[in-house]
Amino acid sequence: MGQPEEDILSQFQVIRYQPKLSDDWNDFIGTAKNATFLFHRNFMDYHSHRFEDFSLCIYRKGSLFAVVPAHQEGHELYSHLGLTYGGMVLQEQAKLFDVWEAVQAMLHFLHNHGITHWSVKLPPTFYHSLPSDELEYILYRAGAELTKKDVLMVIDYQHQLPFQKNRREGLNKAKRNELTVRVDQNFEGFWNEVLIPNLKRKHEVTPVHSLDEIRLLAHRFPNNIKQVSVYKGDELVAGTTVFLTKTTVHPQYVSGKASKNAYGSLDLAYDFCINHWKEGRRYFDFNISSENDGKALNTGLIFWKETCGARSFTADNYRIATNKYDQLKPVTT
């Protein structure tokens, strides 16, 4: 593990992640109670040139207790603007008071390294394989600022609601139009013929991942990243790039050509994705349906997702001053 960069007056030692620790990090991610494959270094490091990595490893008695995927900008630590979510990733055996002490040690470490604030994007709880809300409670008790609360629309497979009438009509359109859906590797067709043109036309933006990047990630994580394509004959009319975690099916990108409503292609794509990978998983995550840091709701998206049977979860972002470490003393009864 190497020597810690500073002595913390606790049972925990905090060090900055280094590439030589990648095997330890990745092994830990495989067993942590609130990790997904997005925290694997082979995923995080694909865009390492865009961010100054300042991830942390927190050890207890020589063993990894927690990791913090993060990068630094100025005097602020972010977890992690290159990822959908971050936070503190914890070992399965982590208990509340141990996490409390680990957070205190981490804030102390950051404060001594000139970092004044930590901005945290907590993973939605449905990605946890075990209950893991310790950090959220500790942030509340430390007076952290809630900077953002998003609404996500999610299907719970243990109480799956059926498609409503308008979604079933879309599936019937797809059947009448003889659409076919399959899992393939047609990232190039989806990116160049559907996704990029749609994002440019509607929002004047490009996908977060370039075509080369998503191909690279799919090659590195073939069990976690899948491409679903919808065809009318030989023509690609819609598609979705799906991220699979231990608990959740999540379409990262979804897009269809202008003919999607007439063909029912997106209804078909969603119906396929919702049901194809649900075995062994608990949730289907439609993604965020709020905007402007959670202060506005996209009513059209919410209506569409709710007619597929989704209901609401929330995900929170916090910001805490690192000098709060000396105020983090649990009050107990």
N, C-alpha and C positions, 0 to 999 in steps of 0.2 A: 504494500500500500504506500510505502514511503512515509517520510516524516511530515506531520501536519505543519502548516505555515505559521501557526500560532497556538499557544496554549489557551484553551478555554477552561474556565473554572467549572467544569461539569464533566460528566462521563462521555461527552461527545467531542469529536474532533472534526473540524470542517476544513476541507481543502478544495482548491479549484480543480475542476476536471482537466486531465491531460490525456492526449491520445493513447499513452501507454496503459491507461486504465479502461480502455474500451471493452475488453473482454469482461472485466469485472462489472462494468456498467450494464452491458447487454445481458449478462447472466442474471443480474438483479432485476432488470426490466421483465424478464421472462417469468418471474415468480412474484413480483410486487402485487399488492392488492388493489391498486388504482392506476395501473399502467396500461397503455395500449402500444401497438407497434410503432406509433408516431414518435415514441421516446427512444426507440432503438437508434444507436448512433449511425447505422447505415441509412436511416431515414433522416435524422436531424442534420447530418453532415452533407447532404446533397447540395444545400445552399449555404455552406459555411462561408463562402466568399462574400455573402451579403451581410453577415452579422459577425460581431466580435463576441465569440462564445465566452460566456462566463458561467458555465454550468458548475454545480457544486456537488461534491460527494460528502456525505455526513456519515462518519464511522462511529461505532460504539464497540469498544473492546476489540478493535481490529477487524470488525465485520461491518459491511455496509448496512446502515440502518435506513438511509433515505438518500435520494438524489433529487436535484433541482435542475430541470432543463431550463436554461436561461441564457440571455446575452445582455451585454452592457452597452448603453448609449449615454455618454457623458457621465453624470453621477447617478444614473438610474439603472436598476436591474429589472429586466423584463422576462417574463416566463410565458411564452416566448413568442415574439411577434412573427416568427416564421412558422409557428405551429398553431393549430386551432385552439389548443388549450395547453396548460402547463401545470403550475402548482408544485407541490412537494410530493414525490412518489415514495411510497412507504412499503416496508417489508410487511409480510402477512401478519407477523406477530406484534406489530407496533401497537402500543396502547396509548391512551390519551395523555397521561402525565409524561411519558417518555417523549411523545411528539412535542409537547409543550416545551420541554427542556431543549429538544433539538432545534425548534424554531428560535428560541432565545439564543442558542449558540450561533445559529446562522446569522441572525440580525447583528449580533456582536461582531462576528467576522466581517460582515459587509461594512458595518460602521467603521471598523478599524482600517478598511481598505478604501475609504473615501467615497463609498456609495451611500447616498443619503436616503434613497427610497427604493422599495421593492414593489413593482406592479405585477399583480398575480391574476392569471386567467385560470380559474378553477375548472377542472374537467366536469362536465355534467355527471351527476351521481349515477346515472344508468350505465356508465362505462366502468364503474367499480365492480370488482368481483367479490368484494367484501365491503361492509359498511366502512366508510373512510371520510367522515366529515370533521375529523379532528382539526385540520388547519382552518376551516371556515369558522369554527367556534373560537379558536385562539385569536384569529384576526379580529373577530367581533369584540372579544374581551380586551384586546390591545387598542381598541379605538380606531381600527383601520377604516379608511374611507371607502364606501361602496361606490365605485365609479361607473358601473355598468351592470344592468340586469337584463339578459336576453330571454326571450321566449322561444322554445324549441317545440316542434310538434313531433310526437313520438307515438308509435304503436307498441303496446304491451302484448306480446304474444300469448301471455297467460290469460289475457282477457281481450282477445282480438275481436274488434268490431267489424262487421262486414262493410264492403263498399256500399255507398248509398246509390240511389237510382241513377243520378247523372254519371257516376263513375261506371256503373254497370252498362249504361248506354254506350260509353266510350269503348268498353271492351267488346261490345257487340259490333260497333263500327269497325274495330280492328279485325274482327273475325270476318265481317262481310267484305272487307278490303283485302283479305287473304294476307295480312301481315304475318311475318315470322319473326321470332325473337331468339337470339342465341348468345351464348357467352363465347367471345372470340378475342382476338388480339388486335382488333381494328381501331387502335388508338388514332392512327393517322387519319383515317376517314372521318372519325368523329370530331377530331380537333379541327381539321382543315375544311370539312364540308358543312359542319353543323355548329360546333361550339364557338369557334373563333368568329365566324360571320355573325352569329346571333348576339354575342356579347358586344361586338363592335357596333352593330346596328342599334341595339337597345340601350347600351350603357356607355359606349365609347371606352371600353376596357378590354383587357386581355385576360385569359385564364391565369390563375396564380401560378400554376405549373405550366411550363412550356411542354411541347410535345416530347422533346428529348428527355426532359426531366421525368415526366410521367412514365415514359418507356423504361427509363433507368430504374425508377422505384418499383414498377411492376415486375421487372426482372429480379430485383433484390427481394421482393416480397410477393412471390407468386401465389401464396395462399391467402394473402390479405387484400390484394388489389386485383379487381376483375373488371373487364370491359364487357358491357351488355349492349348489343346492337339490335335495332329493329329495322327490318327490311320490307320493302314492297317490291317483290321480285328481286332484282339485283340492286335496287336503289336503296342506299342507307337513308332512312327518314328520321331516325331519332336514336338516342343512345344515352347511356349513363355509365359513369366510372364509379365503381362501388368499392368502399373500404370496409373490410370485415375485421372486427375485433372479437375478443372472447365472448362478449356479451351482446354485441350490437351489429346490425347491418346498417350501413350508412352510405347513401348515394352522394358522393363528393361533388360530382358534376352531373347535371341532367339537362338535356336540351333536345329540341326537335325542330325540324324544318317548319316553315310557315304552314304546311299542310297538316300539321300534327292534330289540329282539332277535327278536321274533316276525316282523317284516317283513324283517330283514336290511338295514335302511336305512343303517347306518353302514358295513357291509362294502361296500355299493354305492358310497357316497360316497368312501371311501378308494380303492377300486379305480379309480374314475374319476379322482380327483385324481392318484394315483400315475402313471397312464399318459397323461393328457391333455396335460400340460405338460412331459414329460420330454425331448422333443427339444431338443438344445442345452444341456441341463443335466446335472449329474453326480449330484446327491443329492436325496433326499426326506427332509426333516427332520420326524419325528414330535413333536419337542419334548422337553422335560425329563421324565425319569421318576424323578427323585430328589427327596427332600424334606428339610426340616430342615438346610439348607445342605449337602446332599449326604451327610448321615450316615445317611439312611434311604432304602430303595428301595421304590417302589410296585410290588409283585410282580404285581398284576393288570394294570396298564398295560404293564409290561415283557412279560409273557406275551402279551398281545393284540398288541402291536406286533411282537414277534418272530415270531408266526405269520403276520404280513404280509410277513415277509422282512427286517425291520430288525435291525441289529446296533449295537454300542455305540461312541459317541464320548464324549469328555469336554470340559467347558468350565470354565475356572478363573477365580476372582476373587482379586485380590491387594490388599494394602494396604501402602503404603510411606511412610515418613517423608520429607518433602521435604528435610530436612537431610542426607540421604544423598548429595546431589549431589556433595559434595566427596570422597566415597569411591568414586565411579564412575570408576575408572581401569582400563581393560582390561588383564588379564594375558595376555601373548602369549608364544609360544615362537619 
